[in-house]
């Protein structure tokens, strides 16, 4: 590879220059050596050698595999509390007559760990079992110092393990190179280190590949050009306020700059556009006098459906529409008197003036736990404690077993709300829907069509026209039926709506697919703006 020496010299980074001038032809270079010899920051050696290799000034000679042993969380515990062998000896010395299961329970160790430790200690002649399988210390008391054997093979074993733990703990990164171990230490490490699945071992064996470089023939010409130009690698790259204040720049050489090089891209941080859109919707509703409500993601069938006068045999109760909770399967109880009131409304209308659905209400089924499938559940839970007149809303996360496409998600948000008062009517509701469609979503074309929901009468759906997707439903709304309001202690008209706020965001953010709201493509997210 032939290079343009003058151009190459102009483009060399000071880190590269320092490497070129610090070593001679034939020297073997590695990341570790360069960073240690030249006092580079971690990572700078890798950068500089990679740049030099790209310019053809250094070439790869070979690759070496080095073995390291890393202290695990268990190893740190051993270092702090003692190894299982050390802890077992100390316990047995203090408390006589223990069996292996007793030792495991007392020390909080697994039976298998205690069994392995006892086996090793028994082999070393430190511990033994008596006729009743109780653990005893086999060594005389004068041969134990601080709970460890003082002489012989057992003492050497304990010293090696303790030495390895101490050595690793003192290392900042908890690493020990295999080359730093003696033959005896290597043998001891072989019994306590694992390469895979090291959670139950004090050391994890890791293999690291070291790339060895040497200078190519281009080094001679580049070195000569650097020396001729007086470039040392210590040139100042950035003039700081501190240098100007102290005068440290005087007498120093500066790196040359190419004014034609494009500046570094500055990425300004800002709020995620969809999160900003949600906050704007909240601000708008609060400014209109609404109070915000919220609640748990997990709800009972009672609040999610029964309190909304949805019969328990309704098709929306099918397993394909809601997600069931496996454990616990049911809530312990449902609040009274709402349970009895709702049950009566379903069975015979209760005191609502209705004939109900004419079936036996299942009080066990109503306790079943599910992920809420609609935001209206929070409207129902708000009714018993609502002020009259009053206005309430929520930005509610919902879950349905649905096919995901451009306008449907199985995990989505709704803006849910209610308005209570003697003067509340359908015109009140239509005014709210128009505000959402035009002012929040930014739709130009809006239409209202009759709808059906078990809990509202009349019921209205609001539709908007998207420039690409065409007409789609923005959400449903209506006036709560007496079977809902009277059962929950409210005797005035209640206008309610559940709007797909994700769909409003499609229009407001100029998107064509709901899935783009939750994209992991950061560039696309940066380009979005709230209209």
Backbone torsions as a table, in degrees:
resi	resn	phi	psi	omega
1	UNK	NA	120.5	179.0
2	UNK	-101.4	134.3	-177.1
3	UNK	-119.2	158.5	173.0
4	UNK	-84.2	104.3	-170.9
5	UNK	-60.2	-47.6	-175.8
6	UNK	-63.6	-43.0	179.0
7	UNK	-65.6	-40.7	-179.4
8	UNK	-62.9	-44.0	-178.7
9	UNK	-61.3	-40.6	-179.8
10	UNK	-63.3	-30.0	-175.0
11	UNK	-96.5	3.8	-179.3
12	UNK	-74.1	137.4	174.9
13	UNK	-81.9	150.4	177.9
14	UNK	-53.1	-33.5	177.6
15	UNK	-63.2	-39.8	178.9
16	UNK	-67.7	-41.6	-179.3
17	UNK	-60.7	-43.0	-178.1
18	UNK	-63.5	-37.6	177.8
19	UNK	-66.7	-44.9	-177.9
20	UNK	-59.6	-42.2	-175.6
21	UNK	-84.4	-16.5	-176.0
22	UNK	-85.8	-20.4	-176.0
23	UNK	-123.9	168.1	-179.0
24	UNK	-117.0	167.4	179.7
25	UNK	-58.9	132.5	179.4
26	UNK	98.7	-15.2	176.7
27	UNK	-67.9	143.1	175.7
28	UNK	-95.2	127.2	-174.7
29	UNK	-113.7	142.6	173.1
30	UNK	-139.6	164.5	-180.0
31	UNK	-58.6	-45.9	-177.0
32	UNK	-62.8	-43.3	-177.9
33	UNK	-65.7	-45.8	-178.0
34	UNK	-62.1	-46.1	-178.5
35	UNK	-65.1	-34.8	179.7
36	UNK	-74.5	-47.7	-176.2
37	UNK	-67.1	-39.8	-173.1
38	UNK	-101.8	5.2	177.5
39	UNK	58.0	42.5	176.7
40	UNK	-76.5	155.8	171.6
41	UNK	-72.7	153.1	178.2
42	UNK	-54.1	129.0	179.8
43	UNK	100.3	-26.6	-179.1
44	UNK	-67.1	-35.1	178.7
45	UNK	-64.0	-42.2	178.4
46	UNK	-62.9	-43.3	179.2
47	UNK	-61.2	-50.8	-174.1
48	UNK	-63.6	-44.7	179.3
49	UNK	-66.2	-35.1	177.2
50	UNK	-65.4	-42.1	178.2
51	UNK	-63.9	-43.0	179.9
52	UNK	-64.5	-37.4	177.9
53	UNK	-65.6	-38.4	179.1
54	UNK	-65.7	-30.1	179.3
55	UNK	-87.5	-4.4	177.9
56	UNK	81.6	16.3	-178.4
57	UNK	-90.4	-28.9	172.4
58	UNK	-123.3	155.2	177.2
59	UNK	-134.2	155.2	-178.9
60	UNK	-78.4	131.8	178.9
61	UNK	-95.6	-49.8	-177.7
62	UNK	-164.8	174.9	176.5
63	UNK	-126.6	133.7	-179.7
64	UNK	-117.4	139.3	177.1
65	UNK	-97.1	122.5	178.0
66	UNK	-112.0	141.2	-179.3
67	UNK	-101.8	132.6	176.9
68	UNK	-127.6	154.8	176.2
69	UNK	-120.3	123.7	-175.9
70	UNK	-108.8	132.4	179.0
71	UNK	-68.8	126.3	178.9
72	UNK	-90.3	177.0	175.9
73	UNK	-60.7	-37.8	177.3
74	UNK	-65.0	-39.0	178.5
75	UNK	-63.1	-38.8	177.2
76	UNK	-65.2	-36.5	177.0
77	UNK	-65.5	-41.7	177.2
78	UNK	-60.6	-41.6	-177.8
79	UNK	-66.2	-37.1	-177.8
80	UNK	-79.6	-46.5	-172.8
81	UNK	-99.1	-14.9	-174.8
82	UNK	106.7	152.6	177.5
83	UNK	-71.3	160.7	176.8
84	UNK	-54.5	-39.7	178.4
85	UNK	-60.4	-46.6	-179.8
86	UNK	-62.4	-44.0	-177.2
87	UNK	-68.1	-36.7	179.6
88	UNK	-66.5	-45.4	179.8
89	UNK	-60.1	-46.0	-178.3
90	UNK	-61.6	-41.7	-179.6
91	UNK	-65.4	-45.7	-177.0
92	UNK	-66.8	-33.9	176.6
93	UNK	-62.7	-38.4	-175.8
94	UNK	-83.5	-40.2	-173.6
95	UNK	-121.1	114.9	-177.0
96	UNK	-87.8	161.4	171.5
97	UNK	79.6	17.7	-179.2
98	UNK	-88.0	142.5	170.9
99	UNK	-98.0	168.9	-175.9
100	UNK	-57.0	-45.1	177.5
101	UNK	-61.4	-34.7	178.4
102	UNK	-64.8	-40.3	179.6
103	UNK	-64.2	-44.6	179.8
104	UNK	-59.5	-44.2	-178.9
105	UNK	-67.5	-42.2	-178.0
106	UNK	-65.3	-42.9	-176.9
107	UNK	-87.7	-8.2	-177.9
108	UNK	70.7	31.9	179.6
109	UNK	-106.6	157.9	174.6
110	UNK	-70.4	149.5	179.1
111	UNK	-58.0	-39.1	-177.4
112	UNK	-66.9	-35.8	179.0
113	UNK	-67.8	-40.2	178.1
114	UNK	-66.5	-40.7	178.8
115	UNK	-62.3	-42.4	179.7
116	UNK	-66.2	-43.8	-179.8
117	UNK	-63.5	-42.3	179.8
118	UNK	-63.8	-40.0	179.5
119	UNK	-59.6	-42.9	179.8
120	UNK	-67.3	-41.5	-179.5
121	UNK	-69.2	-34.1	177.7
122	UNK	-66.8	-40.1	179.3
123	UNK	-64.7	-32.6	179.7
124	UNK	-83.6	-3.0	178.5
125	UNK	79.0	20.5	-177.9
126	UNK	-90.2	-43.6	-178.8
127	UNK	-120.6	161.1	177.7
128	UNK	-153.1	168.5	175.7
129	UNK	-109.7	137.7	175.2
130	UNK	-86.7	-171.2	-176.4
131	UNK	-64.6	-23.0	179.1
132	UNK	-101.5	19.0	177.4
133	UNK	60.3	34.1	173.0
134	UNK	-96.8	143.3	-175.2
135	UNK	-82.0	132.7	178.4
136	UNK	-130.7	158.0	176.2
137	UNK	-85.7	120.7	-176.8
138	UNK	-82.9	-22.0	-178.6
139	UNK	-84.6	147.7	173.3
140	UNK	-62.7	151.9	-176.8
141	UNK	-59.0	-33.3	-177.5
142	UNK	-74.6	-6.7	177.7
143	UNK	-98.0	7.2	176.8
144	UNK	-114.0	128.7	176.7
145	UNK	-124.9	118.9	-177.1
146	UNK	55.2	37.0	176.5
147	UNK	81.0	5.1	-179.4
148	UNK	-121.6	150.3	175.9
149	UNK	-60.4	138.8	-175.6
150	UNK	-91.1	-24.8	-175.7
151	UNK	-139.3	168.5	172.4
152	UNK	80.5	-169.5	-177.6
153	UNK	-60.5	-38.0	-179.5
154	UNK	-63.4	-42.7	179.2
155	UNK	-62.8	-40.7	178.7
156	UNK	-63.1	-41.1	179.3
157	UNK	-60.8	-49.0	-179.0
158	UNK	-63.5	-40.4	-179.0
159	UNK	-64.9	-39.7	179.8
160	UNK	-64.9	-47.8	-178.6
161	UNK	-64.1	-45.7	179.2
162	UNK	-63.4	-38.6	178.8
163	UNK	-63.6	-40.7	179.1
164	UNK	-65.7	-41.9	179.1
165	UNK	-63.7	-44.7	-179.7
166	UNK	-64.0	-42.2	-178.4
167	UNK	-62.8	-43.5	-179.8
168	UNK	-69.4	-39.1	-178.7
169	UNK	-65.2	-33.8	-179.3
170	UNK	-76.3	-23.9	176.4
171	UNK	-71.5	135.4	-176.2
172	UNK	-58.5	-37.7	-178.1
173	UNK	-99.2	4.1	179.1
174	UNK	71.5	18.5	-176.3
175	UNK	-106.4	142.2	172.5
176	UNK	-126.6	125.9	176.4
177	UNK	-76.6	141.2	-179.9
178	UNK	-61.5	-31.3	-179.4
179	UNK	-68.2	-16.6	179.9
180	UNK	-89.4	1.7	-176.9
181	UNK	-101.8	145.0	173.1
182	UNK	-76.7	171.1	179.8
183	UNK	-60.3	-41.4	179.7
184	UNK	-66.5	-39.0	179.3
185	UNK	-67.6	-37.9	176.8
186	UNK	-61.9	-42.0	179.6
187	UNK	-64.5	-42.1	178.6
188	UNK	-66.8	-40.5	179.2
189	UNK	-63.5	-33.8	178.8
190	UNK	-60.2	-25.4	-179.6
191	UNK	-89.6	-11.7	-175.9
192	UNK	-124.9	2.9	-179.4
193	UNK	-113.4	146.7	176.3
194	UNK	-128.9	147.9	178.6
195	UNK	-86.6	-36.2	179.0
196	UNK	-129.8	151.5	179.7
197	UNK	60.3	45.3	-172.9
198	UNK	-85.6	13.4	-179.7
199	UNK	-63.1	-28.8	-179.5
200	UNK	-104.0	22.9	177.5
201	UNK	-128.3	148.5	-178.9
202	UNK	-73.6	-20.6	179.1
203	UNK	-131.0	144.9	174.8
204	UNK	-112.1	126.1	178.7
205	UNK	-84.2	128.2	177.6
206	UNK	-127.7	142.2	178.2
207	UNK	-105.3	129.6	179.8
208	UNK	-120.3	136.6	-179.4
209	UNK	-95.5	125.7	177.8
210	UNK	-108.9	126.6	178.9
211	UNK	-93.9	127.5	179.1
212	UNK	-102.4	127.2	-179.5
213	UNK	-113.9	160.2	166.7
214	UNK	-141.0	164.2	-180.0
215	UNK	-74.3	143.8	175.7
216	UNK	-88.4	-179.5	179.6
217	UNK	-66.0	-18.4	179.9
218	UNK	-70.3	-18.0	-176.3
219	UNK	-59.3	-39.0	-176.3
220	UNK	-59.9	-49.2	-177.6
221	UNK	-67.5	-39.3	-179.4
222	UNK	-67.1	-41.6	179.5
223	UNK	-63.1	-43.3	179.2
224	UNK	-62.7	-41.3	-179.2
225	UNK	-67.5	-36.8	178.2
226	UNK	-64.8	-44.6	-179.3
227	UNK	-67.1	-38.8	178.9
228	UNK	-64.6	-34.7	-179.1
229	UNK	-85.5	-6.2	179.3
230	UNK	73.2	24.3	-179.0
231	UNK	-88.5	127.1	-175.9
232	UNK	-113.9	-15.4	-175.6
233	UNK	92.8	-5.6	178.5
234	UNK	-101.8	12.4	180.0
235	UNK	-63.6	148.9	179.9
236	UNK	-79.5	127.3	179.4
237	UNK	-96.2	-30.1	-177.7
238	UNK	-133.5	125.6	177.6
239	UNK	-89.1	115.8	-175.6
240	UNK	-101.3	164.8	177.8
241	UNK	-62.0	-35.5	-180.0
242	UNK	-64.5	-40.7	178.7
243	UNK	-62.8	-40.2	179.7
244	UNK	-66.3	-38.0	-177.6
245	UNK	-70.4	-41.4	-176.2
246	UNK	-91.2	-14.5	-177.0
247	UNK	78.7	17.0	-177.7
248	UNK	-66.6	-14.8	-178.2
249	UNK	-78.5	-18.6	-175.0
250	UNK	-64.6	133.9	178.8
251	UNK	79.5	0.9	-179.2
252	UNK	-94.5	155.2	175.1
253	UNK	-93.7	146.0	-178.6
254	UNK	-113.7	147.2	174.8
255	UNK	-70.0	144.7	177.2
256	UNK	-77.2	153.6	-178.4
257	UNK	-123.2	144.4	173.8
258	UNK	-101.3	106.3	-175.3
259	UNK	-69.4	-10.6	179.9
260	UNK	-87.7	-7.9	179.4
261	UNK	-70.7	130.8	179.8
262	UNK	-61.1	141.6	-180.0
263	UNK	-67.6	159.6	177.5
264	UNK	-65.1	136.3	179.7
265	UNK	-65.6	129.1	178.1
266	UNK	-101.3	112.4	179.7
267	UNK	-96.6	111.3	-177.8
268	UNK	-83.9	129.9	178.5
269	UNK	-77.9	144.3	175.7
270	UNK	-157.8	170.5	-178.3
271	UNK	-65.0	142.4	174.5
272	UNK	-55.9	131.8	-175.2
273	UNK	-56.5	-39.3	-179.1
274	UNK	-70.8	-39.6	175.9
275	UNK	-62.1	-38.7	177.3
276	UNK	-64.4	-39.5	179.2
277	UNK	-62.4	-44.0	179.1
278	UNK	-61.8	-41.4	178.9
279	UNK	-65.0	-37.4	178.7
280	UNK	-64.7	-39.7	177.6
281	UNK	-63.0	-43.6	178.0
282	UNK	-60.2	-46.0	-179.0
283	UNK	-60.1	-40.1	-178.1
284	UNK	-65.3	-44.2	-178.4
285	UNK	-68.8	-38.6	177.6
286	UNK	-64.2	-38.5	178.9
287	UNK	-65.8	-22.3	177.3
288	UNK	-88.0	4.4	176.0
289	UNK	94.4	11.8	179.1
290	UNK	-82.6	146.7	172.0
291	UNK	-101.9	140.4	-177.1
292	UNK	-88.7	138.1	172.1
293	UNK	-118.6	162.7	180.0
294	UNK	-154.2	169.5	-179.1
295	UNK	-170.6	176.1	-176.5
296	UNK	-71.0	156.0	176.6
297	UNK	-70.7	-31.8	-179.8
298	UNK	-91.8	126.6	-179.0
299	UNK	-130.3	168.9	174.4
300	UNK	-91.4	159.4	172.7
301	UNK	-57.9	-29.6	-178.0
302	UNK	-59.7	-56.6	-176.7
303	UNK	-76.0	-33.0	-178.3
304	UNK	-70.2	-30.9	-173.4
305	UNK	-140.2	-49.3	-173.9
306	UNK	-61.9	-44.2	-179.8
307	UNK	-65.1	-18.8	177.8
308	UNK	-94.8	18.9	175.8
309	UNK	59.5	31.0	174.7
310	UNK	-91.3	115.2	-175.2
311	UNK	-59.1	148.3	-176.3
312	UNK	-69.5	-11.5	174.9
313	UNK	-102.3	11.5	-179.4
314	UNK	-66.5	147.1	-175.7
315	UNK	-63.5	-25.2	179.9
316	UNK	-68.6	-11.5	177.5
317	UNK	-82.1	-2.6	-177.7
318	UNK	-60.8	148.9	-176.7
319	UNK	-59.2	-22.0	-178.2
320	UNK	-77.5	-7.3	-177.6
321	UNK	-105.9	-22.6	-179.3
322	UNK	-131.7	157.0	175.7
323	UNK	-99.8	127.1	-179.4
324	UNK	-91.5	148.7	176.3
325	UNK	-88.3	129.4	-176.7
326	UNK	-78.1	-39.7	-175.7
327	UNK	-151.2	117.9	-3.1
328	UNK	-76.9	152.9	-175.5
329	UNK	-78.8	-32.3	-175.0
330	UNK	-135.3	154.8	173.3
331	UNK	-75.6	157.6	-178.3
332	UNK	-70.5	-36.8	-177.5
333	UNK	-160.4	168.6	175.1
334	UNK	-120.3	141.3	-176.4
335	UNK	-61.8	141.1	171.8
336	UNK	-105.2	152.9	7.1
337	UNK	-86.7	9.8	-172.9
338	UNK	-64.7	-36.8	178.8
339	UNK	-60.4	-49.6	-178.6
340	UNK	-65.7	-40.1	179.6
341	UNK	-63.2	-45.7	-178.7
342	UNK	-67.9	-41.4	179.0
343	UNK	-59.3	-43.5	179.5
344	UNK	-64.3	-39.9	179.2
345	UNK	-61.7	-38.2	178.8
346	UNK	-70.6	-41.1	-173.1
347	UNK	-77.0	-46.6	-176.0
348	UNK	-144.3	9.4	-179.3
349	UNK	95.6	-21.3	179.9
350	UNK	59.1	-131.0	-179.9
351	UNK	-103.0	24.4	-175.9
352	UNK	-94.6	-5.5	-175.9
353	UNK	82.7	8.5	-178.8
354	UNK	-106.2	164.8	174.8
355	UNK	-93.8	-1.0	178.7
356	UNK	69.0	-162.0	-179.2
357	UNK	-102.2	-4.3	175.2
358	UNK	59.5	55.6	173.8
359	UNK	-148.0	166.3	-180.0
360	UNK	-83.0	113.5	-177.7
361	UNK	-67.1	128.6	-177.8
362	UNK	-90.6	106.3	-176.9
363	UNK	-77.7	-13.7	173.9
364	UNK	-82.6	-45.0	179.7
365	UNK	-59.5	-36.8	-174.4
366	UNK	-67.3	-16.9	179.3
367	UNK	-87.3	-4.5	-176.8
368	UNK	-62.6	138.0	-177.9
369	UNK	-93.7	136.0	179.1
370	UNK	-141.6	165.8	167.1
371	UNK	-79.0	131.2	-174.5
372	UNK	-57.6	136.2	-177.2
373	UNK	-101.8	-8.1	-179.5
374	UNK	-154.1	149.4	-179.5
375	UNK	-71.9	-17.4	-177.0
376	UNK	-61.7	-18.4	177.0
377	UNK	-57.3	-37.5	-179.0
378	UNK	-75.6	-29.7	173.4
379	UNK	-63.2	-43.4	179.3
380	UNK	-62.6	-42.4	-178.5
381	UNK	-70.1	-22.3	-179.6
382	UNK	-81.3	-28.7	-174.8
383	UNK	-52.8	-48.2	-175.9
384	UNK	-61.6	-22.1	-177.1
385	UNK	-116.0	10.1	-175.9
386	UNK	-77.1	148.1	172.1
387	UNK	-82.3	148.3	178.7
388	UNK	-124.3	119.6	-2.4
389	UNK	-72.6	159.9	-179.5
390	UNK	-162.4	158.9	178.9
391	UNK	-137.2	129.0	-174.8
392	UNK	-137.3	150.8	177.0
393	UNK	-151.9	167.3	175.0
394	UNK	-155.5	150.0	169.9
395	UNK	-100.9	108.5	-162.6
396	UNK	-118.7	130.7	176.4
397	UNK	-88.1	130.7	-175.5
398	UNK	-128.5	161.4	-176.6
399	UNK	-136.3	129.7	175.5
400	UNK	-142.3	147.2	175.9
401	UNK	-78.7	94.3	-173.1
402	UNK	-135.3	153.6	175.8
403	UNK	-74.8	126.2	-176.5
404	UNK	-82.4	128.3	174.3
405	UNK	-149.8	-161.2	-174.1
406	UNK	-63.6	-26.0	-177.5
407	UNK	-122.9	9.4	-180.0
408	UNK	-135.4	137.2	173.2
409	UNK	-132.1	154.0	176.6
410	UNK	-85.9	-11.9	177.9
411	UNK	-133.5	109.3	-170.2
412	UNK	-144.9	172.6	179.6
413	UNK	-114.6	145.3	171.5
414	UNK	-125.8	148.5	164.4
415	UNK	-100.8	121.4	-170.9
416	UNK	-117.0	140.2	179.7
417	UNK	-160.0	161.9	177.5
418	UNK	-140.1	150.2	172.9
419	UNK	-128.0	123.9	-177.6
420	UNK	-113.8	141.3	176.0
421	UNK	164.8	158.8	-179.5
422	UNK	-61.5	-32.7	-174.8
423	UNK	-96.3	5.6	-179.3
424	UNK	-72.1	133.4	179.5
425	UNK	-150.1	-170.8	-176.7
426	UNK	-64.3	-33.7	178.8
427	UNK	-64.0	-37.7	175.9
428	UNK	-58.0	-45.9	-178.0
429	UNK	-64.9	-45.9	-178.4
430	UNK	-62.9	-33.8	176.8
431	UNK	-64.1	-40.5	177.5
432	UNK	-65.3	-43.8	-179.5
433	UNK	-62.2	-38.8	179.5
434	UNK	-65.5	-38.2	178.2
435	UNK	-62.8	-44.3	179.1
436	UNK	-63.5	-46.6	-174.2
437	UNK	-67.3	-43.9	-173.2
438	UNK	-93.4	-47.5	-173.3
439	UNK	-82.3	-36.8	-178.0
440	UNK	-89.1	-52.7	-178.2
441	UNK	-78.3	-24.2	-179.2
442	UNK	78.6	22.4	-179.5
443	UNK	-73.3	144.2	176.7
444	UNK	-94.2	-31.7	-178.8
445	UNK	-118.1	125.9	-177.2
446	UNK	-134.0	142.3	174.1
447	UNK	-143.7	154.5	-179.5
448	UNK	-117.9	135.0	179.9
449	UNK	-129.7	150.0	178.1
450	UNK	-62.5	146.5	178.2
451	UNK	-136.9	176.5	176.4
452	UNK	-133.2	127.1	171.0
453	UNK	-138.1	138.2	-176.7
454	UNK	-60.1	-18.8	-172.8
455	UNK	-107.9	0.2	178.9
456	UNK	-131.0	149.4	174.8
457	UNK	-162.1	114.9	1.0
458	UNK	-73.6	165.5	179.1
459	UNK	-122.5	138.3	-175.8
460	UNK	-133.2	136.7	171.0
461	UNK	-106.9	138.1	176.3
462	UNK	-106.2	131.0	-179.6
463	UNK	-118.8	143.9	175.4
464	UNK	-127.2	158.8	-178.6
465	UNK	-105.9	119.5	178.1
466	UNK	-91.4	140.2	-177.0
467	UNK	-61.0	-23.3	-179.5
468	UNK	-111.3	-46.2	-175.2
469	UNK	-83.1	-12.7	-179.3
470	UNK	78.8	-155.4	-178.1
471	UNK	-75.2	135.2	170.5
472	UNK	-149.9	158.1	-177.8
473	UNK	-72.3	130.3	176.3
474	UNK	-87.6	-33.4	178.8
475	UNK	171.6	175.6	-179.9
476	UNK	-113.2	160.0	-178.0
477	UNK	-160.6	176.2	177.0
478	UNK	165.0	-176.3	174.8
479	UNK	-100.2	123.6	-178.4
480	UNK	-55.8	137.5	176.6
481	UNK	-70.8	154.1	177.5
482	UNK	-59.0	-30.5	178.9
483	UNK	-60.3	-26.3	177.6
484	UNK	-85.9	-54.6	-173.1
485	UNK	-69.6	-47.2	-177.1
486	UNK	-64.8	-36.3	179.9
487	UNK	-65.8	-23.7	-178.2
488	UNK	-108.5	17.6	171.3
489	UNK	85.4	17.6	179.8
490	UNK	-115.7	132.9	-176.7
491	UNK	-126.0	29.2	174.2
492	UNK	-125.1	161.6	178.4
493	UNK	-61.5	142.7	179.0
494	UNK	-130.8	115.7	174.2
495	UNK	-88.9	133.5	-176.1
496	UNK	-134.9	148.8	176.4
497	UNK	-146.7	154.0	173.7
498	UNK	-135.6	102.2	-174.1
499	UNK	-103.9	136.0	175.8
500	UNK	-73.2	97.6	-175.4
501	UNK	-68.8	-26.6	174.0
502	UNK	-60.8	-39.2	-178.9
503	UNK	-72.1	-35.2	174.6
504	UNK	-62.2	-38.2	-179.2
505	UNK	-65.7	-31.7	176.6
506	UNK	-53.1	-47.6	-177.9
507	UNK	-73.2	-45.6	-174.9
508	UNK	-65.8	-35.1	-177.6
509	UNK	-96.2	1.0	177.5
510	UNK	69.4	35.7	-179.8
511	UNK	-102.0	166.6	-179.2
512	UNK	-121.0	2.1	-176.6
513	UNK	-152.2	129.0	-179.7
514	UNK	-57.5	-32.9	-176.8
515	UNK	-63.4	-21.6	178.8
516	UNK	-68.3	-20.9	178.4
517	UNK	-64.6	-27.6	-176.3
518	UNK	-116.0	28.6	-177.2
519	UNK	-69.2	146.0	173.6
520	UNK	-94.6	5.6	177.8
521	UNK	-80.8	99.3	-174.2
522	UNK	-61.9	-36.1	-179.3
523	UNK	-62.0	-43.1	177.9
524	UNK	-63.6	-39.8	-179.9
525	UNK	-63.7	-40.2	-179.5
526	UNK	-64.9	-30.2	-176.0
527	UNK	-78.7	-15.7	-176.0
528	UNK	-75.1	147.7	174.7
529	UNK	-138.5	143.8	172.4
530	UNK	-74.3	126.8	-175.8
531	UNK	-69.7	NA	NA
